[in-house]
């Protein structure tokens, strides 16, 4: 039974206590599991009606970079009666600790175990996270198999791009959302909440869910197989459920659906910036591209709405980078206006990045816009090296477009350009593969006048995706892909400007198998997980031999799994209508074999992809939704930036401060680099203008004292900061409300004269070890301390370049003594080196006893006197 009231609070308290004292100190990146981020949503669990935990089946850094995850979190939490929380797949070191201490996987907002939620909502972003979903359910004490769940268990819902073929996961998921979740997510939770309030059984509620547009409840459908166990179709086995589940489409991208206070992670994540969706959908019609088919129709946001989200988002996050997101940013009909007006609104330190650019639309205006801020790499995706193969895949760009775009980038100062190519595409020959190498060699020659240029080239093996014109295609074998990689590498040897990388063909092989599988594949997924499979998308944990053995055990012929599928054969996803029809996909496939292009329907004629069907989608959306009215083309070079539009320049004079702050509680599990990012963003949110360094990659002038080991708390942390003139000095008052729990500024003194940096000046650090374990033998502790004081050498193991080496740390130990259950240690810094206090503490407490370590003081020796970094200023 689910806990409630005081019992739930006590359980959560005990969970957090175990986390803090035993689990988090033992894992590599504890910041993944502590919550307490900026803009996190907290509600009263006793007053909300529906509780859902949004579950991302990969590590925190990946999940928190996924824009759709933040979008749904924001939309659901706008509803007063719904509380949406988050959980991510724990890395194996965290999983080991959770299982060892019998702690269930929990949410980051309230530390509630997964089995106590009403709904668990998984994101199906990538096929190789499927085993992670099973692992997370098991860790959350939720039955892995849908058929084993009882009335008291959460409903397990899943949505995302992989739900366009949900069949491999039907044994584990109660219901799938097909399509957009903006409105459907709320409807699903309301149906479940209403059903529970009426006392309905689990199956009755699932039947009600099946009536919601876009919801597929697999237990009400059965897969049919012939005498040879070949798939022949899926049909309803219960009256009242739709034979075809049609995708849910959000007709308009409403401004209220986009978060202006997105969660800001406390640790570095993969895409650590403000991500702003500009448009959704694409009509380019690339025949291999799943996203270009399933996210139709194109819907654009108004420029005003985008700018408002950027302004408020930067104010509430402190980010210094904005990324415009879309499948094809250059197709946005108001791009030039957006560039001009966003540049006027943004500070000069704010970077703007675009996703991969279409080669035929990259121009001087775009290059100059992005060049106004810090230049990272530019990314282009030709996908194929020969024009013939680009025609086959309907990549409507020419070689002339490619060379012109690269030259524009080079002329505007870019020194790193990234390219994406695919190999193993339908109709591909060796000549097509070699054409990639030839293209890169000619680009390298062209770039020589521009100095040191780097072309980073990523090669991905093609795998057929559901709901695309190439969904029927044969996939190359692993051996064929390796041969083509070798073929491509040979002519590029010695080409120093070209750096080639490629995806593991085994990973792409498995992606293709899972992406086109029927529901019998669920048995394979389950057994792989039972045998230790997880994090299959990560090279260090991907076990292809395990997958191969279990596929063989279940009687699968792997060559048959990647073989061409006859167009007349039923497909496991035929009952899922994503808007584009099978007839349209077949027509596009036939044109591919004729090496014919199809035009972009937004600028040419309608291609009858299926969204025009009356009574289904035509009344719901226009094919191409964009802001009404025309946009005047604008030359960005003639538009002044924000600081040039009649606004006074801030004074070039700066003032320096030395700041003391505390780092306690969960904040103790944040790294030194995390501290820099957190304070940098807090200064921006507080509108305190920090001075920046000069050069190619300007950095804020904030410098911290010596790093603090993870898990160690402190009441004496310091940093120096240089602030532009005119600041009133009230740092604590302005920054403390913006800092996460556990960080607090206690003093700030102005620096009037030149002083040594904190990292150079600090000579002594005082630590306190507090004994929390009631069973510690203090007499034995005293014996160890006496031995240490008398010792000439105290040897600890230190990891140097991946290897453990013995190091004598006795010279660093200045003083050590015990007072009751507190041990005081005074540590020297010698040539900017000191000992790791966590490791040293384990010499005193070798049996993993529960302790707490606090840094009490950092001191600077001035003659025979020891002063704090603030006292030295007086």
ABEGO torsion letter per residue (X at the ends): XBBBEAAAAAAAAAAAAAAAAAAAAABABAAAAAEGBBGBBBBBAAABABBBBBBBABBAAAAAABAAAAAAAAAAAABAABBBBBBBBBBAAAAAAAAAAGBBBBBAAAGBBAAABABBBBBBABAAAAAAAAAAAAAAGBBABAAABBAABBBBBBBEAAAABAAAAAAABABBBBEBAAAAAAAAAAAAAAAAAAGBBAAAAAAAAAABBGBBBAAABBBBBBAAGBBAEBBBABBGBBABBBBBBBABBBAAABBABBBBBABBBABBBBBBBABBEBAAGBAABAAAAAAOBBBBBBAAAAAAAAAAAAAAAGBABBBBBBABAAABAAAAAAAAAAAAABBAABBBBBBBBBAAABBAAAAAAAAABBBBBBBBBAGBABAAAAAAAGBBBBAAAAAAAAAAAAAAGBABBBBBBBBGBBGBBAAAAAAAAAAAAAAAAAAAAAEBBBBBBBBBBBBBBBGBAAAABBBBBAAAAAAAAAAAAAAABGBAABBBBBBBAAAAAAAAAAAABBAAAAAAAAAAAAAGBBGAABAAABBAAAAAAAAAAAGBBAAAAABBBBAABBBAAAABBAGBBAAAAAAAAAAAAAGBBBBBAAABBBAGAGAABBGAAAAABBABBBBBEBBBBBBAAABBBAAABGBBBBBABBBBBBBBBBBBEAAAABBAAAAAAAAAAAAAAAGBBBBBBBEABBBBBBBBBBBBBBGBBBABBBBBBBBBBGBAGBAAAAAAAABBBGBBBABBBBBABBBBBAAAABABBBBBBBBABAABBAAAAAAAAAAAAABABBBBBBBBGGBBBBBBAAAABABBBBBEABBBBBBBBBGGBBBBAAAAAAAABAAGBBBBBBBABBBBBBEABBBBAAAAAX
